[in-house]
């Protein structure tokens, strides 16, 4: 059997993407197949650098192609090209491929903590990431990221666009960078809408794969303005296990659904406490709230994040847990959730391109 590009592609059709449920050839992941004698080179271009099975795919491709008659060596290059949901629409922001909203039905559930750690986890997996702190009434991302600049001293480009400061590999912008720290932000609907527009379109974000937006808790004006202003790839909803939080999250999910924003899934934060001495697991705030929501509302449970004092201290000190303690259970949970969020966004984009079918 002659060693041809078609032979190689047919062989690689046995590798399935576990999220998109199609083979990597049909999905168009295989690029630049080269054959020089018995040496074969090819590129697998995934839809996100945060793909949790990219190493497995590479190993499978090397083994399958390496087993073909006449092959003496195989070089597989892994790359990623994040797709934009629905392509570039009139609402799209040039350079930003996907906007992900992070919301919660109530305050105090760790929404901002989740936003920051997911953003950094995505960046550490190779994605280009930005964060907007749209929680105008409680802007705390500057402190969580360790960004200390004088209010109003953000640098501007030649065309008067704000240059977002960078920390831990991500770009970030917050109303807390624009007003004095002890000044309350007392804005009504029109001003909130204007602020959302400005943070989206009057900022030199550059090329981003993901722009995460930390929303205020509840179901207010900012989320509505976001949905009306730009195309949102999906929403992640944060809860804690107890009943009150679960009840409020149902309302938040209902709001996103009414705004036609896909629900990427639910994160159950402060899920349990694991004693560092005896490893006994204590469910301080109850059990299974996130799983209950996921089952009842038919949305994905993206993961559970345990209680860890390093999450709190890292946020206070400007070194989120995925940076300060990357091997801790909480950091590993955030990293796994980030991969799932990236996979869900990819699935949304591929569906709009009619490459994969809906569940």
LOMI-205217 format. One record per residue (C-alpha): residue in one letter; x, y, z. Coordinates in Angstrom, 2 decimals. Last residue first. Layout:
<site code="A" c1="X" c2="Y" c3="Z"/>
...
END
This chain:
<site code="X" c1="-27.02" c2="17.49" c3="22.08"/>
<site code="X" c1="-26.67" c2="19.89" c3="19.20"/>
<site code="X" c1="-24.94" c2="18.76" c3="16.03"/>
<site code="X" c1="-21.37" c2="19.39" c3="14.99"/>
<site code="X" c1="-19.90" c2="21.20" c3="12.00"/>
<site code="X" c1="-22.92" c2="23.44" c3="11.54"/>
<site code="X" c1="-20.75" c2="26.59" c3="11.87"/>
<site code="X" c1="-22.98" c2="27.69" c3="14.74"/>
<site code="X" c1="-22.47" c2="24.23" c3="16.19"/>
<site code="X" c1="-18.69" c2="24.54" c3="15.95"/>
<site code="X" c1="-18.74" c2="27.79" c3="17.92"/>
<site code="X" c1="-20.95" c2="26.40" c3="20.69"/>
<site code="X" c1="-18.79" c2="23.27" c3="20.93"/>
<site code="X" c1="-15.67" c2="25.39" c3="21.19"/>
<site code="X" c1="-17.21" c2="27.40" c3="24.02"/>
<site code="X" c1="-18.06" c2="24.15" c3="25.83"/>
<site code="X" c1="-14.49" c2="22.89" c3="25.41"/>
<site code="X" c1="-13.04" c2="26.15" c3="26.76"/>
<site code="X" c1="-15.37" c2="25.96" c3="29.77"/>
<site code="X" c1="-14.34" c2="22.34" c3="30.36"/>
<site code="X" c1="-10.66" c2="23.24" c3="30.25"/>
<site code="X" c1="-11.24" c2="26.09" c3="32.71"/>
<site code="X" c1="-13.11" c2="23.71" c3="35.03"/>
<site code="X" c1="-10.09" c2="21.38" c3="35.13"/>
<site code="X" c1="-7.78" c2="24.28" c3="35.99"/>
<site code="X" c1="-10.15" c2="25.58" c3="38.68"/>
<site code="X" c1="-10.27" c2="22.11" c3="40.28"/>
<site code="X" c1="-6.48" c2="21.79" c3="40.13"/>
<site code="X" c1="-6.17" c2="25.15" c3="41.87"/>
<site code="X" c1="-8.63" c2="24.12" c3="44.59"/>
<site code="X" c1="-6.93" c2="20.76" c3="45.18"/>
<site code="X" c1="-3.51" c2="22.45" c3="45.51"/>
<site code="X" c1="-0.91" c2="21.82" c3="42.80"/>
<site code="X" c1="-0.95" c2="25.40" c3="41.46"/>
<site code="X" c1="-0.46" c2="26.97" c3="44.92"/>
<site code="X" c1="0.32" c2="30.67" c3="44.46"/>
<site code="X" c1="-0.53" c2="30.95" c3="40.76"/>
<site code="X" c1="-3.70" c2="28.82" c3="40.55"/>
<site code="X" c1="-4.48" c2="30.13" c3="44.05"/>
<site code="X" c1="-4.68" c2="33.77" c3="43.00"/>
<site code="X" c1="-1.65" c2="35.95" c3="43.88"/>
<site code="X" c1="-2.85" c2="39.52" c3="44.52"/>
<site code="X" c1="-2.49" c2="39.30" c3="48.29"/>
<site code="X" c1="-6.17" c2="39.22" c3="49.25"/>
<site code="X" c1="-7.06" c2="36.78" c3="46.49"/>
<site code="X" c1="-4.17" c2="34.50" c3="47.40"/>
<site code="X" c1="-5.16" c2="34.58" c3="51.07"/>
<site code="X" c1="-8.73" c2="33.54" c3="50.31"/>
<site code="X" c1="-7.88" c2="30.76" c3="47.87"/>
<site code="X" c1="-5.00" c2="29.67" c3="50.13"/>
<site code="X" c1="-7.50" c2="29.08" c3="52.95"/>
<site code="X" c1="-9.00" c2="26.27" c3="50.89"/>
<site code="X" c1="-12.67" c2="25.39" c3="50.55"/>
<site code="X" c1="-13.13" c2="22.88" c3="47.75"/>
<site code="X" c1="-14.07" c2="23.73" c3="44.15"/>
<site code="X" c1="-16.63" c2="21.46" c3="42.49"/>
<site code="X" c1="-16.86" c2="21.11" c3="38.72"/>
<site code="X" c1="-18.45" c2="22.03" c3="35.41"/>
<site code="X" c1="-21.91" c2="20.75" c3="36.32"/>
<site code="X" c1="-23.58" c2="20.91" c3="32.91"/>
<site code="X" c1="-27.11" c2="22.15" c3="32.37"/>
<site code="X" c1="-30.37" c2="20.20" c3="32.29"/>
<site code="X" c1="-32.25" c2="22.52" c3="34.65"/>
<site code="X" c1="-33.09" c2="19.86" c3="37.25"/>
<site code="X" c1="-29.90" c2="17.82" c3="36.85"/>
<site code="X" c1="-27.46" c2="20.72" c3="36.78"/>
<site code="X" c1="-29.26" c2="22.47" c3="39.61"/>
<site code="X" c1="-29.13" c2="19.37" c3="41.81"/>
<site code="X" c1="-25.47" c2="18.79" c3="40.97"/>
<site code="X" c1="-24.66" c2="22.33" c3="42.04"/>
<site code="X" c1="-26.51" c2="21.95" c3="45.33"/>
<site code="X" c1="-24.96" c2="18.57" c3="46.10"/>
<site code="X" c1="-24.14" c2="18.91" c3="49.77"/>
<site code="X" c1="-24.44" c2="21.36" c3="52.58"/>
<site code="X" c1="-22.45" c2="24.48" c3="53.40"/>
<site code="X" c1="-19.83" c2="22.86" c3="55.65"/>
<site code="X" c1="-19.44" c2="19.62" c3="53.72"/>
<site code="X" c1="-16.61" c2="18.10" c3="55.75"/>
<site code="X" c1="-14.12" c2="15.74" c3="54.11"/>
<site code="X" c1="-11.61" c2="14.07" c3="56.41"/>
<site code="X" c1="-8.10" c2="14.36" c3="54.96"/>
<site code="X" c1="-6.61" c2="13.80" c3="58.46"/>
<site code="X" c1="-4.20" c2="16.74" c3="58.71"/>
<site code="X" c1="-5.11" c2="18.99" c3="55.76"/>
<site code="X" c1="-8.83" c2="18.61" c3="56.58"/>
<site code="X" c1="-10.77" c2="18.63" c3="53.33"/>
<site code="X" c1="-13.49" c2="21.29" c3="53.30"/>
<site code="X" c1="-16.41" c2="21.00" c3="50.91"/>
<site code="X" c1="-18.10" c2="22.64" c3="47.94"/>
<site code="X" c1="-16.84" c2="26.14" c3="48.57"/>
<site code="X" c1="-17.69" c2="26.80" c3="44.90"/>
<site code="X" c1="-20.11" c2="24.74" c3="42.82"/>
<site code="X" c1="-19.51" c2="25.80" c3="39.23"/>
<site code="X" c1="-22.49" c2="25.59" c3="36.86"/>
<site code="X" c1="-22.45" c2="25.20" c3="33.10"/>
<site code="X" c1="-21.95" c2="26.68" c3="29.65"/>
<site code="X" c1="-25.40" c2="28.26" c3="29.72"/>
<site code="X" c1="-26.07" c2="29.74" c3="26.28"/>
<site code="X" c1="-27.04" c2="33.43" c3="26.26"/>
<site code="X" c1="-30.47" c2="33.92" c3="24.68"/>
<site code="X" c1="-31.30" c2="36.81" c3="27.06"/>
<site code="X" c1="-34.22" c2="34.79" c3="28.44"/>
<site code="X" c1="-31.80" c2="31.90" c3="29.01"/>
<site code="X" c1="-29.37" c2="34.16" c3="30.83"/>
<site code="X" c1="-32.15" c2="35.39" c3="33.12"/>
<site code="X" c1="-33.39" c2="31.87" c3="33.85"/>
<site code="X" c1="-29.86" c2="30.83" c3="34.81"/>
<site code="X" c1="-29.70" c2="33.76" c3="37.23"/>
<site code="X" c1="-33.07" c2="32.84" c3="38.71"/>
<site code="X" c1="-31.99" c2="29.22" c3="39.24"/>
<site code="X" c1="-28.84" c2="30.56" c3="40.87"/>
<site code="X" c1="-30.93" c2="32.29" c3="43.53"/>
<site code="X" c1="-32.53" c2="29.02" c3="44.64"/>
<site code="X" c1="-29.17" c2="27.25" c3="44.74"/>
<site code="X" c1="-27.68" c2="30.01" c3="46.86"/>
<site code="X" c1="-30.50" c2="29.74" c3="49.40"/>
<site code="X" c1="-30.31" c2="25.93" c3="49.44"/>
<site code="X" c1="-26.64" c2="25.58" c3="50.35"/>
<site code="X" c1="-24.08" c2="24.09" c3="47.96"/>
<site code="X" c1="-22.41" c2="27.28" c3="46.76"/>
<site code="X" c1="-23.11" c2="28.75" c3="43.34"/>
<site code="X" c1="-21.32" c2="30.15" c3="40.30"/>
<site code="X" c1="-22.94" c2="30.43" c3="36.87"/>
<site code="X" c1="-20.83" c2="30.26" c3="33.71"/>
<site code="X" c1="-22.33" c2="32.03" c3="30.71"/>
<site code="X" c1="-21.93" c2="31.62" c3="26.98"/>
<site code="X" c1="-20.50" c2="32.91" c3="23.71"/>
<site code="X" c1="-21.81" c2="36.43" c3="24.29"/>
<site code="X" c1="-22.41" c2="38.55" c3="21.18"/>
<site code="X" c1="-22.10" c2="42.19" c3="22.17"/>
<site code="X" c1="-24.19" c2="45.16" c3="23.26"/>
<site code="X" c1="-27.63" c2="43.72" c3="24.01"/>
<site code="X" c1="-26.37" c2="40.76" c3="26.01"/>
<site code="X" c1="-23.90" c2="42.95" c3="27.91"/>
<site code="X" c1="-26.55" c2="45.58" c3="28.62"/>
<site code="X" c1="-28.87" c2="42.90" c3="30.05"/>
<site code="X" c1="-26.10" c2="41.52" c3="32.24"/>
<site code="X" c1="-25.23" c2="45.00" c3="33.48"/>
<site code="X" c1="-28.83" c2="45.98" c3="34.20"/>
<site code="X" c1="-29.69" c2="43.45" c3="36.87"/>
<site code="X" c1="-30.19" c2="39.74" c3="37.49"/>
<site code="X" c1="-28.23" c2="39.00" c3="40.64"/>
<site code="X" c1="-24.55" c2="39.37" c3="41.43"/>
<site code="X" c1="-22.54" c2="41.91" c3="39.44"/>
<site code="X" c1="-20.90" c2="40.38" c3="36.36"/>
<site code="X" c1="-17.28" c2="39.27" c3="35.98"/>
<site code="X" c1="-16.73" c2="39.30" c3="32.23"/>
<site code="X" c1="-14.23" c2="36.84" c3="30.76"/>
<site code="X" c1="-12.72" c2="37.75" c3="27.39"/>
<site code="X" c1="-11.47" c2="34.61" c3="25.64"/>
<site code="X" c1="-9.32" c2="34.05" c3="22.57"/>
<site code="X" c1="-8.02" c2="37.61" c3="22.64"/>
<site code="X" c1="-6.25" c2="39.67" c3="19.98"/>
<site code="X" c1="-5.71" c2="43.28" c3="21.01"/>
<site code="X" c1="-7.67" c2="44.53" c3="24.00"/>
<site code="X" c1="-7.11" c2="48.21" c3="23.21"/>
<site code="X" c1="-10.14" c2="49.44" c3="25.16"/>
<site code="X" c1="-12.89" c2="51.78" c3="23.95"/>
<site code="X" c1="-15.11" c2="49.00" c3="22.59"/>
<site code="X" c1="-15.78" c2="46.61" c3="25.45"/>
<site code="X" c1="-15.09" c2="48.67" c3="28.55"/>
<site code="X" c1="-16.82" c2="51.64" c3="26.92"/>
<site code="X" c1="-19.95" c2="49.68" c3="26.04"/>
<site code="X" c1="-20.20" c2="48.25" c3="29.55"/>
<site code="X" c1="-19.74" c2="51.73" c3="31.03"/>
<site code="X" c1="-22.44" c2="53.20" c3="28.77"/>
<site code="X" c1="-24.91" c2="50.51" c3="29.82"/>
<site code="X" c1="-24.13" c2="51.16" c3="33.47"/>
<site code="X" c1="-24.65" c2="54.89" c3="32.96"/>
<site code="X" c1="-28.03" c2="54.27" c3="31.31"/>
<site code="X" c1="-29.17" c2="51.89" c3="34.08"/>
<site code="X" c1="-28.32" c2="53.82" c3="37.23"/>
<site code="X" c1="-24.97" c2="54.55" c3="38.81"/>
<site code="X" c1="-23.79" c2="55.09" c3="42.36"/>
<site code="X" c1="-20.19" c2="53.90" c3="42.45"/>
<site code="X" c1="-18.97" c2="54.37" c3="46.02"/>
<site code="X" c1="-15.66" c2="56.15" c3="46.47"/>
<site code="X" c1="-13.14" c2="54.62" c3="48.91"/>
<site code="X" c1="-10.92" c2="53.14" c3="46.20"/>
<site code="X" c1="-10.92" c2="56.29" c3="44.07"/>
<site code="X" c1="-12.43" c2="55.77" c3="40.59"/>
<site code="X" c1="-10.94" c2="54.50" c3="37.32"/>
<site code="X" c1="-8.98" c2="51.40" c3="38.27"/>
<site code="X" c1="-11.85" c2="50.12" c3="40.43"/>
<site code="X" c1="-14.03" c2="50.34" c3="37.33"/>
<site code="X" c1="-12.03" c2="47.33" c3="36.28"/>
<site code="X" c1="-9.87" c2="46.29" c3="33.34"/>
<site code="X" c1="-7.68" c2="43.23" c3="32.99"/>
<site code="X" c1="-5.23" c2="41.65" c3="30.57"/>
<site code="X" c1="-3.96" c2="38.17" c3="31.46"/>
<site code="X" c1="-0.54" c2="36.57" c3="31.88"/>
<site code="X" c1="-0.32" c2="36.80" c3="35.67"/>
<site code="X" c1="-1.00" c2="40.54" c3="35.53"/>
<site code="X" c1="-1.58" c2="42.94" c3="32.66"/>
<site code="X" c1="-2.93" c2="46.51" c3="32.63"/>
<site code="X" c1="-5.58" c2="47.33" c3="30.01"/>
<site code="X" c1="-4.56" c2="50.03" c3="27.51"/>
<site code="X" c1="-7.46" c2="52.49" c3="27.26"/>
<site code="X" c1="-8.26" c2="53.80" c3="23.79"/>
<site code="X" c1="-7.45" c2="57.41" c3="23.03"/>
<site code="X" c1="-6.53" c2="57.02" c3="19.34"/>
<site code="X" c1="-2.81" c2="57.30" c3="20.15"/>
<site code="X" c1="-3.21" c2="54.63" c3="22.83"/>
<site code="X" c1="-4.03" c2="55.45" c3="26.43"/>
<site code="X" c1="-2.38" c2="54.53" c3="29.74"/>
<site code="X" c1="-4.55" c2="54.05" c3="32.81"/>
<site code="X" c1="-3.94" c2="56.76" c3="35.40"/>
<site code="X" c1="-7.58" c2="57.38" c3="36.31"/>
<site code="X" c1="-7.30" c2="55.75" c3="39.70"/>
<site code="X" c1="-3.64" c2="55.27" c3="40.67"/>
<site code="X" c1="-2.36" c2="51.85" c3="39.77"/>
<site code="X" c1="-1.98" c2="48.74" c3="41.89"/>
<site code="X" c1="-2.73" c2="45.50" c3="40.05"/>
<site code="X" c1="-2.24" c2="42.56" c3="42.43"/>
<site code="X" c1="-4.71" c2="40.36" c3="40.57"/>
<site code="X" c1="-7.14" c2="39.99" c3="43.47"/>
<site code="X" c1="-6.69" c2="43.65" c3="44.42"/>
<site code="X" c1="-7.44" c2="44.87" c3="40.89"/>
<site code="X" c1="-10.32" c2="42.35" c3="40.62"/>
<site code="X" c1="-12.21" c2="43.86" c3="43.56"/>
<site code="X" c1="-14.90" c2="45.99" c3="41.97"/>
<site code="X" c1="-17.92" c2="45.85" c3="44.27"/>
<site code="X" c1="-20.66" c2="48.09" c3="42.88"/>
<site code="X" c1="-19.29" c2="48.07" c3="39.34"/>
<site code="X" c1="-19.21" c2="44.29" c3="39.05"/>
<site code="X" c1="-18.20" c2="44.59" c3="35.41"/>
<site code="X" c1="-14.61" c2="43.58" c3="36.17"/>
<site code="X" c1="-13.50" c2="42.81" c3="32.63"/>
<site code="X" c1="-10.97" c2="40.05" c3="32.12"/>
<site code="X" c1="-8.70" c2="39.25" c3="29.16"/>
<site code="X" c1="-7.22" c2="36.03" c3="27.88"/>
<site code="X" c1="-4.94" c2="34.80" c3="25.11"/>
<site code="X" c1="-4.88" c2="31.01" c3="25.51"/>
<site code="X" c1="-1.78" c2="28.88" c3="26.13"/>
<site code="X" c1="-2.85" c2="26.58" c3="28.98"/>
<site code="X" c1="-1.48" c2="29.08" c3="31.47"/>
<site code="X" c1="-3.81" c2="31.71" c3="29.99"/>
<site code="X" c1="-6.83" c2="29.45" c3="30.55"/>
<site code="X" c1="-5.82" c2="28.88" c3="34.19"/>
<site code="X" c1="-5.32" c2="32.63" c3="34.66"/>
<site code="X" c1="-8.82" c2="33.38" c3="33.40"/>
<site code="X" c1="-10.40" c2="30.54" c3="35.41"/>
<site code="X" c1="-8.67" c2="31.77" c3="38.57"/>
<site code="X" c1="-9.81" c2="35.36" c3="38.10"/>
<site code="X" c1="-13.41" c2="34.51" c3="37.26"/>
<site code="X" c1="-13.76" c2="31.97" c3="40.09"/>
<site code="X" c1="-12.50" c2="34.46" c3="42.66"/>
<site code="X" c1="-14.88" c2="37.04" c3="41.24"/>
<site code="X" c1="-17.82" c2="34.65" c3="41.60"/>
<site code="X" c1="-16.86" c2="33.42" c3="45.06"/>
<site code="X" c1="-20.34" c2="32.80" c3="46.48"/>
<site code="X" c1="-20.59" c2="36.03" c3="48.47"/>
<site code="X" c1="-23.16" c2="37.78" c3="46.32"/>
<site code="X" c1="-26.31" c2="36.25" c3="44.91"/>
<site code="X" c1="-27.66" c2="34.67" c3="41.73"/>
<site code="X" c1="-24.22" c2="34.35" c3="40.23"/>
<site code="X" c1="-22.54" c2="35.32" c3="36.98"/>
<site code="X" c1="-19.45" c2="34.78" c3="34.85"/>
<site code="X" c1="-20.02" c2="35.95" c3="31.27"/>
<site code="X" c1="-17.82" c2="34.52" c3="28.51"/>
<site code="X" c1="-16.93" c2="36.62" c3="25.47"/>
<site code="X" c1="-15.34" c2="34.73" c3="22.58"/>
<site code="X" c1="-13.17" c2="35.72" c3="19.63"/>
<site code="X" c1="-12.08" c2="39.21" c3="20.59"/>
<site code="X" c1="-9.93" c2="40.85" c3="17.92"/>
<site code="X" c1="-12.63" c2="43.12" c3="16.53"/>
<site code="X" c1="-15.62" c2="43.31" c3="18.89"/>
<site code="X" c1="-18.65" c2="41.49" c3="17.53"/>
<site code="X" c1="-22.12" c2="43.00" c3="17.61"/>
<site code="X" c1="-22.37" c2="43.38" c3="13.83"/>
<site code="X" c1="-21.35" c2="39.74" c3="13.57"/>
<site code="X" c1="-17.94" c2="38.13" c3="13.12"/>
<site code="X" c1="-18.37" c2="34.36" c3="13.18"/>
<site code="X" c1="-21.24" c2="32.62" c3="14.96"/>
<site code="X" c1="-19.14" c2="31.74" c3="17.96"/>
<site code="X" c1="-15.52" c2="32.65" c3="17.30"/>
<site code="X" c1="-13.12" c2="29.75" c3="16.83"/>
<site code="X" c1="-9.94" c2="29.32" c3="18.88"/>
<site code="X" c1="-7.09" c2="28.18" c3="16.67"/>
<site code="X" c1="-4.87" c2="25.65" c3="18.39"/>
<site code="X" c1="-1.54" c2="23.96" c3="17.65"/>
<site code="X" c1="-0.06" c2="20.48" c3="18.13"/>
<site code="X" c1="2.78" c2="19.46" c3="15.80"/>
<site code="X" c1="3.04" c2="15.73" c3="15.08"/>
<site code="X" c1="6.37" c2="14.41" c3="13.77"/>
<site code="X" c1="6.36" c2="10.76" c3="12.65"/>
<site code="X" c1="9.33" c2="8.61" c3="11.63"/>
<site code="X" c1="10.07" c2="5.51" c3="9.50"/>
<site code="X" c1="6.71" c2="5.05" c3="7.81"/>
<site code="X" c1="6.80" c2="2.46" c3="5.01"/>
<site code="X" c1="3.84" c2="0.42" c3="6.19"/>
<site code="X" c1="1.60" c2="2.39" c3="8.60"/>
<site code="X" c1="2.26" c2="1.81" c3="12.31"/>
<site code="X" c1="3.85" c2="5.24" c3="12.80"/>
<site code="X" c1="0.66" c2="6.86" c3="11.54"/>
<site code="X" c1="-1.42" c2="5.20" c3="14.25"/>
<site code="X" c1="1.14" c2="5.59" c3="17.06"/>
<site code="X" c1="1.95" c2="9.23" c3="16.33"/>
<site code="X" c1="-1.73" c2="10.11" c3="15.99"/>
<site code="X" c1="-2.60" c2="8.36" c3="19.26"/>
<site code="X" c1="0.23" c2="10.13" c3="21.12"/>
<site code="X" c1="-0.81" c2="13.52" c3="19.78"/>
<site code="X" c1="-4.43" c2="12.92" c3="20.65"/>
<site code="X" c1="-3.50" c2="11.91" c3="24.20"/>
<site code="X" c1="-1.41" c2="15.05" c3="24.61"/>
<site code="X" c1="-4.34" c2="17.16" c3="23.37"/>
<site code="X" c1="-6.82" c2="15.50" c3="25.71"/>
<site code="X" c1="-7.55" c2="18.38" c3="28.13"/>
<site code="X" c1="-8.02" c2="20.95" c3="25.33"/>
<site code="X" c1="-6.94" c2="24.30" c3="26.80"/>
<site code="X" c1="-5.18" c2="25.37" c3="23.59"/>
<site code="X" c1="-8.65" c2="25.57" c3="22.04"/>
<site code="X" c1="-10.23" c2="24.56" c3="18.72"/>
<site code="X" c1="-7.46" c2="22.10" c3="17.94"/>
<site code="X" c1="-5.03" c2="22.25" c3="15.01"/>
<site code="X" c1="-3.30" c2="18.89" c3="14.56"/>
<site code="X" c1="-0.25" c2="19.43" c3="12.37"/>
<site code="X" c1="1.48" c2="16.85" c3="10.21"/>
<site code="X" c1="4.89" c2="15.38" c3="9.43"/>
<site code="X" c1="5.68" c2="11.98" c3="7.95"/>
<site code="X" c1="9.17" c2="10.62" c3="7.28"/>
<site code="X" c1="9.30" c2="7.44" c3="5.17"/>
<site code="X" c1="10.30" c2="9.23" c3="1.99"/>
<site code="X" c1="9.31" c2="12.82" c3="2.61"/>
<site code="X" c1="5.58" c2="13.00" c3="3.34"/>
<site code="X" c1="3.94" c2="16.19" c3="4.53"/>
<site code="X" c1="0.45" c2="16.67" c3="5.98"/>
<site code="X" c1="-0.07" c2="20.39" c3="6.54"/>
<site code="X" c1="-3.28" c2="20.41" c3="8.57"/>
<site code="X" c1="-5.51" c2="17.92" c3="10.37"/>
<site code="X" c1="-8.17" c2="19.50" c3="12.60"/>
<site code="X" c1="-10.83" c2="19.76" c3="9.90"/>
<site code="X" c1="-13.64" c2="18.31" c3="12.03"/>
<site code="X" c1="-13.98" c2="15.43" c3="9.57"/>
<site code="X" c1="-10.30" c2="14.62" c3="10.09"/>
<site code="X" c1="-10.48" c2="14.90" c3="13.89"/>
<site code="X" c1="-13.28" c2="12.36" c3="14.16"/>
<site code="X" c1="-16.62" c2="13.46" c3="15.52"/>
<site code="X" c1="-18.12" c2="13.53" c3="18.99"/>
<site code="X" c1="-17.45" c2="17.25" c3="19.59"/>
<site code="X" c1="-16.50" c2="16.69" c3="23.22"/>
<site code="X" c1="-14.52" c2="13.45" c3="23.02"/>
<site code="X" c1="-12.81" c2="14.38" c3="19.72"/>
<site code="X" c1="-12.45" c2="11.04" c3="17.97"/>
<site code="X" c1="-9.29" c2="9.49" c3="16.53"/>
<site code="X" c1="-10.17" c2="6.68" c3="14.08"/>
<site code="X" c1="-10.22" c2="9.17" c3="11.23"/>
<site code="X" c1="-6.42" c2="9.40" c3="11.56"/>
<site code="X" c1="-5.96" c2="6.29" c3="9.43"/>
<site code="X" c1="-8.09" c2="7.65" c3="6.61"/>
<site code="X" c1="-6.10" c2="10.88" c3="6.72"/>
<site code="X" c1="-2.79" c2="9.01" c3="6.49"/>
<site code="X" c1="-3.93" c2="6.92" c3="3.53"/>
<site code="X" c1="-5.23" c2="10.03" c3="1.78"/>
<site code="X" c1="-1.89" c2="11.79" c3="2.26"/>
<site code="X" c1="-0.17" c2="8.86" c3="0.60"/>
<site code="X" c1="2.03" c2="5.92" c3="1.61"/>
<site code="X" c1="1.45" c2="3.34" c3="-1.09"/>
<site code="X" c1="0.00" c2="0.00" c3="0.00"/>
END
